[in-house]
């Protein structure tokens, strides 16, 4: 298999969304490796990280990719709850590691790599689910919740499946994130 620089640059330009996980992961690793945890930022950041992880796990354990349009649980608040979870985790990491200004870098990463993925996923869902998707899109924002859903979606934990979350790859990210958070907590303890 030959991957040339030209193909890489074409992918980076036209299919940037393919790099979102690698770029997001590298961003997180850099923050943790260079961490300078602060007294105020670490607890706030850790709280945001936990909320972000819970949002991601909630979404990953409910979604039946390509088989049913998920409009309940976290999908009643936003169409892309995992990207909301990623954003909460990223902002939390910026705060917990002492790099508040890195939130601007996350915003650029989101704009460059996640927005194209959102557009692509929305187009795919529109083709697959048609009018049902259009109705859901009309009442549900993409990533930032703008209101409480008019219908109470409940937690929908009856349908939540840890096996589904595992198949969707969530526990791998949780493991790496937990390792980074443990390191941050250790750094904060030794610096106290």
LOMI-719752 format. One record per atom (N, C-alpha, C, O): x, y, z; residue number from 1; atom name. Coordinates in steps of 0.001 Angstrom, whole numbers, plus 500000, padded with zeros to 6 digits. Layout:
BEGIN
R       X       Y       Z  num  atomo
R       X       Y       Z  NUM     CA
...
END
This chain:
BEGIN
R       X       Y       Z  num  atomo
R  500850  498825  500000    1      N
R  500000  500000  500000    1     CA
R  500893  501234  500000    1      C
R  501774  501387  500846    1      O
R  500650  502085  499058    2      N
R  501470  503273  498907    2     CA
R  500645  504494  499278    2      C
R  499613  504771  498665    2      O
R  501106  505214  500279    3      N
R  500423  506442  500680    3     CA
R  501399  507579  500460    3      C
R  502373  507732  501198    3      O
R  501133  508362  499453    4      N
R  502022  509457  499137    4     CA
R  501642  510735  499865    4      C
R  500553  510862  500425    4      O
R  502566  511666  499839    5      N
R  502335  512962  500464    5     CA
R  501166  513667  499785    5      C
R  500366  514332  500442    5      O
R  501074  513519  498477    6      N
R  499977  514149  497738    6     CA
R  498613  513656  498198    6      C
R  497692  514448  498394    6      O
R  498488  512325  498373    7      N
R  497222  511751  498840    7     CA
R  496903  512238  500243    7      C
R  495756  512575  500538    7      O
R  497909  512279  501112    8      N
R  497716  512767  502477    8     CA
R  497217  514209  502455    8      C
R  496281  514549  503178    8      O
R  497826  515053  501642    9      N
R  497410  516456  501572    9     CA
R  496006  516599  500995    9      C
R  495238  517451  501443    9      O
R  495659  515767  499997   10      N
R  494296  515796  499446   10     CA
R  493281  515379  500515   10      C
R  492218  515986  500645   10      O
R  493624  514332  501280   11      N
R  492728  513909  502367   11     CA
R  492606  514992  503424   11      C
R  491516  515247  503935   11      O
R  493719  515627  503750   12      N
R  493699  516680  504762   12     CA
R  492840  517852  504309   12      C
R  492196  518513  505124   12      O
R  492833  518103  503016   13      N
R  492010  519193  502479   13     CA
R  490558  518775  502307   13      C
R  489658  519477  502768   13      O
R  490316  517655  501656   14      N
R  488957  517280  501280   14     CA
R  488248  516335  502231   14      C
R  487018  516284  502255   14      O
R  489015  515583  503018   15      N
R  488397  514629  503945   15     CA
R  489009  514766  505336   15      C
R  489381  513790  505986   15      O
R  489093  515992  505748   16      N
R  489700  516356  507027   16     CA
R  489061  515624  508196   16      C
R  489734  515301  509175   16      O
R  487759  515364  508095   17      N
R  487019  514713  509175   17     CA
R  487637  513375  509579   17      C
R  487469  512927  510713   17      O
R  488350  512741  508653   18      N
R  488953  511434  508937   18     CA
R  490045  511524  510006   18      C
R  490393  510515  510618   18      O
R  490580  512711  510231   19      N
R  491686  512888  511169   19     CA
R  491224  513363  512546   19      C
R  492056  513573  513429   19      O
R  489920  513535  512746   20      N
R  489425  514170  513969   20     CA
R  489827  513419  515229   20      C
R  490227  514046  516210   20      O
R  489733  512097  515231   21      N
R  490072  511348  516440   21     CA
R  491567  511406  516730   21      C
R  491973  511566  517881   21      O
R  492378  511278  515700   22      N
R  493826  511325  515901   22     CA
R  494270  512706  516379   22      C
R  495095  512817  517285   22      O
R  493726  513749  515774   23      N
R  494085  515110  516164   23     CA
R  493586  515405  517575   23      C
R  494322  515965  518389   23      O
R  492339  515032  517869   24      N
R  491789  515246  519211   24     CA
R  492577  514486  520265   24      C
R  492862  515020  521336   24      O
R  492932  513239  519964   25      N
R  493729  512444  520899   25     CA
R  495108  513035  521116   25      C
R  495586  513100  522248   25      O
R  495753  513468  520037   26      N
R  497082  514082  520149   26     CA
R  497021  515375  520964   26      C
R  497925  515668  521747   26      O
R  495955  516137  520773   27      N
R  495751  517362  521550   27     CA
R  495689  517026  523040   27      C
R  496349  517670  523855   27      O
R  494892  516016  523389   28      N
R  494770  515604  524787   28     CA
R  496076  515107  525366   28      C
R  496430  515451  526494   28      O
R  496795  514301  524602   29      N
R  498083  513774  525076   29     CA
R  499066  514922  525313   29      C
R  499761  514946  526329   29      O
R  499122  515859  524390   30      N
R  500024  517015  524563   30     CA
R  499683  517794  525833   30      C
R  500575  518173  526592   30      O
R  498403  518028  526059   31      N
R  497999  518752  527266   31     CA
R  498443  518022  528523   31      C
R  498965  518637  529452   31      O
R  498234  516708  528553   32      N
R  498584  515932  529750   32     CA
R  500091  515888  529951   32      C
R  500568  516044  531075   32      O
R  500845  515679  528879   33      N
R  502306  515591  528991   33     CA
R  502898  516916  529467   33      C
R  503850  516925  530247   33      O
R  502342  518026  529005   34      N
R  502867  519345  529364   34     CA
R  502164  519959  530586   34      C
R  502379  521130  530900   34      O
R  501345  519187  531259   35      N
R  500462  519703  532315   35     CA
R  501186  520470  533415   35      C
R  502270  520109  533872   35      O
R  500516  521558  533811   36      N
R  500886  522350  534996   36     CA
R  499591  522585  535770   36      C
R  499055  523694  535773   36      O
R  499089  521531  536429   37      N
R  497781  521637  537094   37     CA
R  497728  522807  538077   37      C
R  498679  523074  538811   37      O
R  496589  523490  538064   38      N
R  496413  524622  538970   38     CA
R  495420  524246  540069   38      C
R  494645  523299  539937   38      O
R  495465  525004  541141   39      N
R  494593  524723  542281   39     CA
R  493124  524866  541917   39      C
R  492304  524057  542351   39      O
R  492773  525880  541125   40      N
R  491368  526111  540782   40     CA
R  490961  525357  539522   40      C
R  489830  524880  539428   40      O
R  491865  525242  538558   41      N
R  491501  524646  537267   41     CA
R  491341  523140  537295   41      C
R  490526  522584  536558   41      O
R  492115  522479  538139   42      N
R  492072  521020  538151   42     CA
R  490703  520482  538585   42      C
R  490150  519637  537880   42      O
R  490134  520926  539702   43      N
R  488825  520355  540064   43     CA
R  487712  520707  539073   43      C
R  486854  519872  538787   43      O
R  487721  521918  538555   44      N
R  486700  522308  537566   44     CA
R  486891  521486  536286   44      C
R  485930  520972  535713   44      O
R  488141  521374  535856   45      N
R  488442  520599  534654   45     CA
R  488062  519140  534799   45      C
R  487489  518553  533881   45      O
R  488374  518548  535944   46      N
R  488034  517143  536167   46     CA
R  486522  516937  536157   46      C
R  486041  515928  535642   46      O
R  485775  517875  536717   47      N
R  484308  517780  536691   47     CA
R  483794  517805  535247   47      C
R  482915  517022  534888   47      O
R  484339  518703  534424   48      N
R  483920  518759  533012   48     CA
R  484300  517485  532270   48      C
R  483534  517000  531437   48      O
R  485472  516941  532565   49      N
R  485901  515691  531931   49     CA
R  484926  514570  532273   49      C
R  484514  513809  531397   49      O
R  484562  514470  533541   50      N
R  483635  513412  533965   50     CA
R  482292  513565  533264   50      C
R  481733  512580  532783   50      O
R  481768  514786  533200   51      N
R  480492  515017  532513   51     CA
R  480618  514652  531035   51      C
R  479727  514011  530477   51      O
R  481716  515057  530399   52      N
R  481929  514732  528989   52     CA
R  481987  513237  528735   52      C
R  481406  512744  527769   52      O
R  482688  512513  529600   53      N
R  482783  511056  529461   53     CA
R  481406  510418  529645   53      C
R  481033  509515  528895   53      O
R  480652  510885  530639   54      N
R  479315  510329  530867   54     CA
R  478394  510585  529677   54      C
R  477610  509711  529306   54      O
R  478478  511770  529076   55      N
R  477668  512069  527885   55     CA
R  478043  511116  526757   55      C
R  477169  510564  526088   55      O
R  479350  510923  526547   56      N
R  479804  510014  525482   56     CA
R  479336  508591  525736   56      C
R  478831  507933  524827   56      O
R  479499  508106  526972   57      N
R  479081  506735  527291   57     CA
R  477573  506571  527138   57      C
R  477104  505553  526629   57      O
R  476813  507572  527578   58      N
R  475364  507535  527457   58     CA
R  474971  507398  525987   58      C
R  474138  506563  525634   58      O
R  475573  508218  525141   59      N
R  475245  508185  523716   59     CA
R  475690  506876  523068   59      C
R  474930  506269  522314   59      O
R  476904  506442  523354   60      N
R  477442  505236  522719   60     CA
R  476686  503983  523130   60      C
R  476611  503026  522359   60      O
R  476131  503974  524321   61      N
R  475390  502813  524783   61     CA
R  473949  502771  524302   61      C
R  473253  501781  524527   61      O
R  473491  503828  523644   62      N
R  472118  503875  523131   62     CA
R  472028  503743  521621   62      C
R  471071  503167  521103   62      O
R  473002  504265  520921   63      N
R  472898  504369  519465   63     CA
R  473043  502994  518794   63      C
R  473913  502195  519142   63      O
R  472169  502758  517836   64      N
R  472251  501576  516980   64     CA
R  472648  502086  515597   64      C
R  471795  502355  514752   64      O
R  473929  502212  515388   65      N
R  474428  502857  514173   65     CA
R  473819  502259  512916   65      C
R  473823  501044  512714   65      O
R  473303  503135  512088   66      N
R  472766  502819  510758   66     CA
R  471493  501973  510782   66      C
R  470941  501684  509720   66      O
R  471009  501566  511962   67      N
R  469811  500724  511994   67     CA
R  468575  501490  512439   67      C
R  467460  501195  512008   67      O
R  468786  502483  513311   68      N
R  467655  503249  513829   68     CA
R  468155  504663  514119   68      C
R  469266  504843  514616   68      O
R  467339  505652  513809   69      N
R  467702  507037  514105   69     CA
R  467527  507262  515598   69      C
R  466417  507157  516121   69      O
R  468610  507569  516277   70      N
R  468563  507812  517722   70     CA
R  468085  509243  517953   70      C
R  468766  510202  517593   70      O
R  466910  509371  518557   71      N
R  466349  510694  518860   71     CA
R  465971  510806  520327   71      C
R  465315  511769  520725   71      O
R  466368  509849  521124   72      N
R  466020  509818  522539   72     CA
R  467296  509931  523377   72      C
R  468407  509935  522847   72      O
R  467114  510020  524680   73      N
R  468280  510151  525557   73     CA
R  469056  511412  525202   73      C
R  468455  512473  525029   73      O
R  470383  511320  525089   74      N
R  471174  512513  524782   74     CA
R  470876  513071  523391   74      C
R  471110  514251  523128   74      O
R  470357  512218  522502   75      N
R  470029  512640  521141   75     CA
R  468770  513506  521092   75      C
R  468449  514059  520040   75      O
R  468061  513633  522198   76      N
R  466932  514566  522270   76     CA
R  467426  515976  522571   76      C
R  466702  516947  522347   76      O
R  468650  516097  523074   77      N
R  469246  517399  523397   77     CA
R  470072  517933  522239   77      C
R  469979  519110  521891   77      O
R  470885  517060  521640   78      N
R  471752  517440  520513   78     CA
R  471850  516256  519548   78      C
R  471696  515101  519946   78      O
R  472107  516561  518285   79      N
R  472222  515495  517289   79     CA
R  473549  514749  517391   79      C
R  473651  513599  516964   79      O
R  474551  515393  517950   80      N
R  475889  514788  518027   80     CA
R  476411  514857  519462   80      C
R  477353  515599  519741   80      O
R  475809  514090  520372   81      N
R  476220  514182  521780   81     CA
R  477661  513741  522027   81      C
R  478282  514198  522986   81      O
R  478196  512877  521197   82      N
R  479579  512461  521420   82     CA
R  480542  513616  521133   82      C
R  481583  513722  521782   82      O
R  480214  514468  520189   83      N
R  481056  515640  519946   83     CA
R  480890  516672  521055   83      C
R  481833  517391  521385   83      O
R  479691  516745  521628   84      N
R  479513  517572  522821   84     CA
R  480376  517021  523949   84      C
R  481063  517775  524637   84      O
R  480339  515703  524136   85      N
R  481184  515071  525151   85     CA
R  482661  515334  524908   85      C
R  483403  515625  525847   85      O
R  483094  515235  523654   86      N
R  484494  515525  523316   86     CA
R  484865  516956  523701   86      C
R  485946  517210  524232   86      O
R  483956  517878  523427   87      N
R  484221  519283  523725   87     CA
R  484312  519517  525227   87      C
R  485186  520249  525690   87      O
R  483418  518901  525986   88      N
R  483498  519028  527443   88     CA
R  484801  518437  527972   88      C
R  485437  519016  528854   88      O
R  485195  517292  527436   89      N
R  486461  516670  527840   89     CA
R  487632  517574  527478   89      C
R  488527  517785  528296   89      O
R  487634  518103  526273   90      N
R  488745  518951  525825   90     CA
R  488856  520216  526674   90      C
R  489953  520580  527100   90      O
R  487742  520882  526923   91      N
R  487782  522087  527755   91     CA
R  488203  521715  529170   91      C
R  488978  522433  529802   91      O
R  487694  520597  529664   92      N
R  488108  520123  530978   92     CA
R  489597  519853  531049   92      C
R  490247  520197  532037   92      O
R  490145  519237  530006   93      N
R  491596  518989  529980   93     CA
R  492380  520294  529947   93      C
R  493413  520417  530605   93      O
R  491896  521262  529186   94      N
R  492572  522566  529140   94     CA
R  492625  523187  530536   94      C
R  493664  523700  530951   94      O
R  491520  523142  531250   95      N
R  491478  523708  532598   95     CA
R  492314  522882  533577   95      C
R  493090  523431  534358   95      O
R  492148  521558  533527   96      N
R  492825  520679  534486   96     CA
R  494339  520696  534326   96      C
R  495071  520496  535295   96      O
R  494807  520934  533111   97      N
R  496252  520923  532866   97     CA
R  496884  522298  533015   97      C
R  498105  522435  532942   97      O
R  496053  523319  533225   98      N
R  496581  524664  533411   98     CA
R  496795  525442  532129   98      C
R  497498  526452  532129   98      O
R  496198  524987  531032   99      N
R  496358  525667  529746   99     CA
R  495020  526199  529247   99      C
R  494488  525719  528246   99      O
R  494487  527182  529942  100      N
R  493182  527748  529598  100     CA
R  493190  528280  528165  100      C
R  492197  528141  527450  100      O
R  494283  528879  527746  101      N
R  494365  529435  526391  101     CA
R  494250  528351  525319  101      C
R  493925  528652  524171  101      O
R  494514  527097  525680  102      N
R  494411  526001  524715  102     CA
R  492965  525756  524287  102      C
R  492725  525033  523320  102      O
R  492005  526343  524987  103      N
R  490607  526236  524554  103     CA
R  490461  526812  523145  103      C
R  489658  526317  522354  103      O
R  491228  527845  522828  104      N
R  491206  528422  521474  104     CA
R  491733  527413  520451  104      C
R  491239  527353  519325  104      O
R  492722  526632  520837  105      N
R  493240  525587  519937  105     CA
R  492165  524530  519726  105      C
R  491962  524068  518604  105      O
R  491469  524140  520803  106      N
R  490381  523173  520650  106     CA
R  489309  523722  519711  106      C
R  488777  522982  518884  106      O
R  488988  525006  519830  107      N
R  487979  525608  518945  107     CA
R  488414  525482  517485  107      C
R  487593  525192  516615  107      O
R  489695  525698  517216  108      N
R  490205  525560  515845  108     CA
R  490142  524103  515388  108      C
R  489757  523824  514253  108      O
R  490515  523182  516263  109      N
R  490433  521755  515926  109     CA
R  488989  521378  515629  109      C
R  488717  520674  514657  109      O
R  488067  521841  516456  110      N
R  486650  521538  516252  110     CA
R  486189  522072  514898  110      C
R  485529  521368  514133  110      O
R  486540  523308  514616  111      N
R  486136  523940  513359  111     CA
R  486713  523193  512148  111      C
R  486003  522933  511176  111      O
R  487990  522857  512215  112      N
R  488675  522253  511071  112     CA
R  488371  520769  510877  112      C
R  488322  520294  509742  112      O
R  488166  520030  511970  113      N
R  488051  518585  511851  113     CA
R  486678  518027  512225  113      C
R  486233  517043  511634  113      O
R  486010  518637  513189  114      N
R  484729  518096  513637  114     CA
R  483547  518644  512836  114      C
R  482612  517898  512542  114      O
R  483569  519921  512479  115      N
R  482455  520455  511681  115     CA
R  482298  519731  510345  115      C
R  481169  519442  509949  115      O
R  483391  519427  509632  116      N
R  483202  518632  508407  116     CA
R  482609  517248  508690  116      C
R  481829  516735  507888  116      O
R  482973  516643  509822  117      N
R  482401  515342  510187  117     CA
R  480910  515480  510470  117      C
R  480119  514620  510080  117      O
R  480527  516549  511142  118      N
R  479107  516786  511437  118     CA
R  478322  516944  510143  118      C
R  477255  516351  509985  118      O
R  478846  517740  509215  119      N
R  478158  517927  507922  119     CA
R  478020  516590  507185  119      C
R  476965  516285  506630  119      O
R  479080  515809  507188  120      N
R  479069  514513  506505  120     CA
R  478076  513558  507171  120      C
R  477288  512907  506484  120      O
R  478108  513471  508501  121      N
R  477193  512577  509211  121     CA
R  475742  513012  509040  121      C
R  474857  512174  508872  121      O
R  475496  514324  509081  122      N
R  474136  514812  508875  122     CA
R  473632  514455  507474  122      C
R  472479  514054  507316  122      O
R  474476  514595  506470  123      N
R  474074  514259  505100  123     CA
R  473767  512764  504981  123      C
R  472800  512372  504328  123      O
R  474591  511943  505611  124      N
R  474375  510489  505577  124     CA
R  473056  510124  506266  124      C
R  472287  509311  505753  124      O
R  472803  510725  507425  125      N
R  471555  510452  508146  125     CA
R  470344  510946  507358  125      C
R  469301  510293  507352  125      O
R  470475  512089  506697  126      N
R  469370  512620  505890  126     CA
R  469034  511663  504750  126      C
R  467861  511422  504464  126      O
R  470048  511126  504106  127      N
R  469804  510158  503023  127     CA
R  469141  508889  503555  127      C
R  468219  508355  502938  127      O
R  469610  508420  504689  128      N
R  469127  507152  505228  128     CA
R  467737  507261  505858  128      C
R  466919  506354  505704  128      O
R  467460  508358  506564  129      N
R  466221  508432  507339  129     CA
R  465230  509491  506841  129      C
R  464129  509597  507382  129      O
R  465592  510262  505841  130      N
R  464678  511176  505164  130     CA
R  463899  512122  506060  130      C
R  464483  512883  506831  130      O
R  462567  512070  505952  131      N
R  461684  513005  506661  131     CA
R  461829  512894  508174  131      C
R  461734  513900  508877  131      O
R  462057  511686  508683  132      N
R  462241  511512  510132  132     CA
R  463469  512326  510598  132      C
R  463427  512989  511635  132      O
R  464551  512263  509817  133      N
R  465757  513014  510172  133     CA
R  465497  514513  510055  133      C
R  465911  515273  510930  133      O
R  464826  514954  509003  134      N
R  464546  516385  508829  134     CA
R  463744  516943  509990  134      C
R  464013  518047  510463  134      O
R  462762  516185  510448  135      N
R  461966  516626  511594  135     CA
R  462834  516724  512847  135      C
R  462738  517701  513590  135      O
R  463667  515733  513082  136      N
R  464570  515726  514237  136     CA
R  465562  516885  514150  136      C
R  465829  517554  515148  136      O
R  466108  517123  512951  137      N
R  467067  518213  512748  137     CA
R  466427  519568  513040  137      C
R  467060  520456  513613  137      O
R  465177  519714  512644  138      N
R  464473  520980  512848  138     CA
R  464371  521347  514324  138      C
R  464461  522524  514674  138      O
R  464186  520364  515186  139      N
R  463985  520648  516607  139     CA
R  465199  520377  517492  139      C
R  465146  520627  518696  139      O
R  466303  519866  516913  140      N
R  467451  519462  517730  140     CA
R  468729  520087  517191  140      C
R  469100  519845  516042  140      O
R  469419  520901  518022  141      N
R  470676  521507  517568  141     CA
R  471777  520456  517371  141      C
R  471684  519345  517895  141      O
R  472799  520812  516625  142      N
R  473863  519861  516297  142     CA
R  474691  519467  517516  142      C
R  474813  518278  517808  142      O
R  475263  520434  518235  143      N
R  476205  520100  519313  143     CA
R  475916  520833  520612  143      C
R  476049  520252  521690  143      O
R  475530  522075  520531  144      N
R  475323  522877  521742  144     CA
R  473832  522899  522073  144      C
R  473039  523445  521306  144      O
R  473438  522310  523213  145      N
R  472016  522325  523563  145     CA
R  471528  523759  523725  145      C
R  472147  524560  524425  145      O
R  470423  524073  523076  146      N
R  469900  525435  523160  146     CA
R  468665  525514  524047  146      C
R  468248  526602  524445  146      O
R  468093  524386  524349  147      N
R  466891  524360  525179  147     CA
R  466721  522943  525714  147      C
R  467347  521994  525241  147      O
R  465872  522835  526696  148      N
R  465487  521518  527199  148     CA
R  464468  520959  526215  148      C
R  463570  521692  525800  148      O
R  464568  519701  525829  149      N
R  463593  519147  524883  149     CA
R  462166  519288  525411  149      C
R  461915  519146  526608  149      O
R  461235  519571  524496  150      N
R  459842  519762  524915  150     CA
R  459248  518459  525454  150      C
R  458408  518491  526353  150      O
R  459662  517349  524929  151      N
R  459225  516060  525451  151     CA
R  460318  515543  526377  151      C
R  461492  515533  526007  151      O
R  459951  515123  527548  152      N
R  460943  514622  528484  152     CA
R  461499  513303  527959  152      C
R  460781  512304  527920  152      O
R  462790  513285  527547  153      N
R  463342  512063  526972  153     CA
R  463701  511032  528040  153      C
R  463963  509875  527713  153      O
R  463716  511433  529303  154      N
R  464156  510509  530343  154     CA
R  465621  510180  530137  154      C
R  466247  510670  529198  154      O
R  466145  509388  530974  155      N
R  467539  508985  530823  155     CA
R  467689  507850  529823  155      C
R  468776  507636  529286  155      O
R  466614  507126  529571  156      N
R  466632  505991  528648  156     CA
R  467720  504993  528985  156      C
R  468364  504435  528096  156      O
R  467920  504775  530256  157      N
R  468932  503805  530667  157     CA
R  468435  502369  530515  157      C
R  469233  501434  530572  157      O
R  467124  502181  530321  158      N
R  466597  500824  530072  158     CA
R  467219  500253  528802  158      C
R  467537  499066  528728  158      O
R  467384  501109  527817  159      N
R  467930  500657  526534  159     CA
R  469442  500756  526476  159      C
R  470059  500275  525526  159      O
R  470050  501380  527488  160      N
R  471494  501573  527468  160     CA
R  472189  500233  527642  160      C
R  471786  499415  528469  160      O
R  473228  500017  526863  161      N
R  473936  498744  526904  161     CA
R  475437  498984  526999  161      C
R  476014  499635  526128  161      O
R  476085  498463  528058  162      N
R  477547  498591  528124  162     CA
R  478217  497861  526973  162      C
R  479266  498287  526488  162      O
R  477612  496761  526533  163      N
R  478161  496037  525383  163     CA
R  478149  496880  524123  163      C
R  479101  496861  523342  163      O
R  477065  497622  523928  164      N
R  476971  498513  522766  164     CA
R  478010  499624  522861  164      C
R  478658  499963  521871  164      O
R  478165  500192  524065  165      N
R  479187  501226  524259  165     CA
R  480572  500657  523977  165      C
R  481418  501336  523394  165      O
R  480806  499417  524388  166      N
R  482091  498754  524130  166     CA
R  482297  498551  522634  166      C
R  483370  498837  522103  166      O
R  481265  498056  521959  167      N
R  481366  497857  520502  167     CA
R  481590  499178  519770  167      C
R  482222  499206  518715  167      O
R  481075  500263  520328  168      N
R  481264  501584  519720  168     CA
R  482600  502208  520107  168      C
R  482873  503352  519743  168      O
R  483440  501472  520841  169      N
R  484807  501901  521129  169     CA
R  484993  502825  522310  169      C
R  486087  503351  522511  169      O
R  483950  503037  523101  170      N
R  484044  504021  524177  170     CA
R  485011  503647  525287  170      C
R  485721  504516  525793  170      O
R  485059  502408  525670  171      N
R  485863  502055  526832  171     CA
R  487363  502186  526570  171      C
R  488141  502349  527510  171      O
R  487770  502118  525325  172      N
R  489179  502346  524991  172     CA
R  489544  503791  525306  172      C
R  490568  504066  525931  172      O
R  488674  504725  524856  173      N
R  488928  506146  525132  173     CA
R  488842  506438  526622  173      C
R  489629  507224  527149  173      O
R  487892  505812  527302  174      N
R  487760  506023  528742  174     CA
R  489013  505550  529465  174      C
R  489476  506205  530398  174      O
R  489563  504418  529041  175      N
R  490787  503905  529659  175     CA
R  491930  504908  529512  175      C
R  492599  505237  530492  175      O
R  492152  505394  528292  176      N
R  493246  506352  528070  176     CA
R  493000  507657  528820  176      C
R  493924  508242  529385  176      O
R  491765  508100  528820  177      N
R  491437  509329  529532  177     CA
R  491611  509154  531039  177      C
R  492119  510046  531719  177      O
R  491189  508007  531554  178      N
R  491361  507742  532988  178     CA
R  492844  507704  533356  178      C
R  493227  508150  534437  178      O
R  493665  507182  532475  179      N
R  495110  507171  532717  179     CA
R  495656  508588  532787  179      C
R  496439  508914  533678  179      O
R  495241  509430  531844  180      N
R  495683  510823  531837  180     CA
R  495198  511590  533053  180      C
R  495945  512376  533635  180      O
R  493943  511363  533439  181      N
R  493384  512039  534610  181     CA
R  494101  511579  535875  181      C
R  494373  512388  536761  181      O
R  494407  510294  535965  182      N
R  495151  509785  537129  182     CA
R  496514  510461  537222  182      C
R  496959  510830  538309  182      O
R  497162  510619  536094  183      N
R  498461  511301  536065  183     CA
R  498308  512757  536518  183      C
R  499126  513257  537290  183      O
R  497267  513433  536041  184      N
R  497030  514825  536448  184     CA
R  496792  514929  537956  184      C
R  497309  515830  538615  184      O
R  496005  514000  538488  185      N
R  495749  514003  539935  185     CA
R  497047  513763  540706  185      C
R  497294  514399  541731  185      O
R  497862  512855  540214  186      N
R  499158  512592  540862  186     CA
R  500026  513854  540813  186      C
R  500636  514220  541817  186      O
R  500085  514518  539662  187      N
R  500862  515758  539547  187     CA
R  500374  516806  540526  187      C
R  501165  517486  541180  187      O
R  499059  516926  540618  188      N
R  498480  517928  541540  188     CA
R  498829  517606  542979  188      C
R  499111  518509  543767  188      O
R  498812  516323  543331  189      N
R  499158  515924  544709  189     CA
R  500619  516191  545035  189      C
R  500930  516685  546119  189      O
R  501516  515871  544113  190      N
R  502943  516064  544407  190     CA
R  503337  517542  544361  190      C
R  504355  517929  544936  190      O
R  502545  518363  543687  191      N
R  502881  519779  543619  191     CA
R  502274  520565  544795  191      C
R  502578  521745  544974  191      O
R  501429  519921  545581  192      N
R  500793  520597  546721  192     CA
R  501736  520724  547897  192      C
R  501358  521268  548935  192      O
END
